[in-house]
């Protein structure tokens, strides 16, 4: 039996920020029961929305004087169409629960929740190089052997 790993395709610059442990919440429209290691795939998509997020998050990183974050965001534009790392899905919560427990709205610095459902990731690790792979919508599974799980930065 071939071991598989759950995967999630995320647009850039969000995917790079997640695998480098800067972004810890991925916003989705649905809950996920899986509590396991996920392969993080950087979507090939790059349009107006991605460019706007890139510009906004780069400006925040410059204001923060966070050179590491600036570099990750800057490079993310060219890292698309494959797996960029892994992260463990720890929990999923909805907007009502988030705000009831004192959660803050998105600010692009520490708070990443937009909703309607926040997926909380821990243990993020980035791969040294992009692993080309065609992404899919929703959660998809790939053989674990397709990912360099031992080759993390």
C-alpha positions as CSV (number, residue, x, y, z in Angstrom):
1,X,0.0,0.0,0.0
2,X,1.4,3.4,-1.1
3,X,1.5,6.0,1.6
4,X,-0.1,9.3,0.5
5,X,0.0,12.8,1.9
6,X,-2.8,15.3,1.9
7,X,-2.1,18.4,-0.2
8,X,-3.5,21.9,-0.5
9,X,-2.8,24.3,-3.4
10,X,-2.4,27.9,-2.2
11,X,-1.7,31.0,-4.3
12,X,1.4,33.0,-3.9
13,X,2.7,34.9,-1.9
14,X,0.6,33.1,0.7
15,X,2.1,29.6,0.1
16,X,5.6,30.8,0.7
17,X,4.7,32.8,3.8
18,X,3.0,29.6,5.2
19,X,5.9,27.2,4.6
20,X,8.3,29.7,6.2
21,X,6.2,29.8,9.3
22,X,5.2,33.5,8.9
23,X,1.6,32.9,7.9
24,X,0.0,30.3,10.3
25,X,-3.7,30.5,9.1
26,X,-5.0,29.6,5.7
27,X,-8.5,30.9,5.0
28,X,-11.0,28.6,3.3
29,X,-14.7,28.3,2.9
30,X,-15.0,24.8,4.4
31,X,-13.9,22.9,7.5
32,X,-11.4,20.0,7.3
33,X,-11.4,17.1,9.7
34,X,-7.9,15.9,8.7
35,X,-5.2,16.6,11.4
36,X,-2.1,15.6,9.6
37,X,0.9,16.7,7.6
38,X,-0.1,18.6,4.4
39,X,2.0,19.1,1.3
40,X,1.8,22.8,0.4
41,X,1.5,23.5,-3.3
42,X,2.1,26.9,-4.8
43,X,-0.5,27.5,-7.5
44,X,0.5,28.7,-10.9
45,X,-2.2,31.4,-10.8
46,X,-0.9,34.9,-10.9
47,X,-3.3,37.7,-11.7
48,X,-4.6,41.0,-10.3
49,X,-5.5,39.6,-6.9
50,X,-2.2,37.9,-6.4
51,X,-0.3,41.0,-7.5
52,X,-2.3,43.2,-5.1
53,X,-1.6,40.8,-2.2
54,X,2.1,40.7,-3.2
55,X,2.3,44.5,-3.3
56,X,0.4,45.0,0.0
57,X,2.3,42.3,1.9
58,X,5.7,43.6,0.6
59,X,4.8,47.1,1.7
60,X,4.0,45.8,5.2
61,X,7.3,43.8,5.3
62,X,9.2,47.0,4.3
63,X,7.4,49.0,7.0
64,X,8.3,46.3,9.5
65,X,11.9,46.4,8.4
66,X,11.7,42.6,8.1
67,X,14.3,41.7,5.5
68,X,13.6,37.9,5.7
69,X,9.9,38.5,5.1
70,X,10.7,40.9,2.2
71,X,12.9,38.3,0.6
72,X,10.3,35.5,0.9
73,X,7.6,37.7,-0.6
74,X,9.9,39.0,-3.3
75,X,10.9,35.5,-4.4
76,X,7.4,34.0,-4.2
77,X,6.4,35.6,-7.5
78,X,8.7,33.2,-9.4
79,X,8.0,30.1,-7.2
80,X,4.8,28.7,-8.6
81,X,3.4,25.4,-10.1
82,X,4.7,22.9,-7.5
83,X,5.2,21.9,-3.9
84,X,7.1,24.4,-1.7
85,X,7.0,22.6,1.6
86,X,4.8,21.0,4.3
87,X,2.9,22.0,7.4
88,X,0.7,20.2,10.0
89,X,-2.9,21.1,10.1
90,X,-3.7,21.6,13.8
91,X,-7.2,23.0,13.8
92,X,-10.0,24.6,11.9
93,X,-12.3,27.3,13.4
94,X,-15.1,29.5,12.0
95,X,-15.3,33.3,12.2
96,X,-17.8,33.3,15.0
97,X,-15.5,31.2,17.3
98,X,-12.4,33.2,16.2
99,X,-13.9,36.5,17.2
100,X,-15.7,35.1,20.4
101,X,-12.3,34.1,21.7
102,X,-10.6,37.4,21.1
103,X,-9.2,36.8,17.6
104,X,-8.0,39.8,15.7
105,X,-8.8,40.6,12.1
106,X,-6.3,40.3,9.3
107,X,-3.4,42.8,9.5
108,X,-0.7,41.0,7.4
109,X,1.8,41.1,10.3
110,X,0.7,38.5,12.8
111,X,-3.0,38.1,12.3
112,X,-4.0,36.2,9.1
113,X,-7.6,35.3,9.8
114,X,-10.1,36.5,7.1
115,X,-12.5,33.6,7.3
116,X,-15.0,32.2,6.9
117,X,-12.9,29.3,8.2
118,X,-9.4,29.5,9.4
119,X,-7.1,26.5,9.0
120,X,-4.3,26.6,11.7
121,X,-1.0,25.2,10.7
122,X,2.1,24.5,12.8
123,X,5.5,22.9,12.1
124,X,5.9,24.6,8.7
125,X,8.9,23.6,6.6
126,X,10.0,24.8,3.2
127,X,11.6,22.6,0.6
128,X,15.0,23.8,-0.7
129,X,13.7,23.8,-4.3
130,X,10.3,23.8,-6.0
131,X,8.9,20.3,-6.7
132,X,7.0,20.8,-10.0
133,X,3.5,19.3,-9.8
134,X,0.1,20.1,-11.2
135,X,-2.2,21.3,-8.4
136,X,-5.9,20.7,-7.8
137,X,-8.7,22.5,-6.1
138,X,-9.7,21.4,-2.6
139,X,-7.7,18.7,-0.7
140,X,-5.9,16.3,-2.9
141,X,-3.6,13.4,-2.1
142,X,-0.3,12.4,-3.7
143,X,2.1,9.5,-3.0
144,X,4.5,10.6,-0.2
145,X,7.3,9.5,-2.4
146,X,6.6,12.4,-4.8
147,X,7.7,14.9,-2.1
148,X,11.2,15.4,-0.7
149,X,10.1,15.1,2.9
150,X,13.6,14.8,4.2
151,X,14.9,17.8,2.1
152,X,13.7,20.8,4.0
153,X,15.4,24.2,4.5
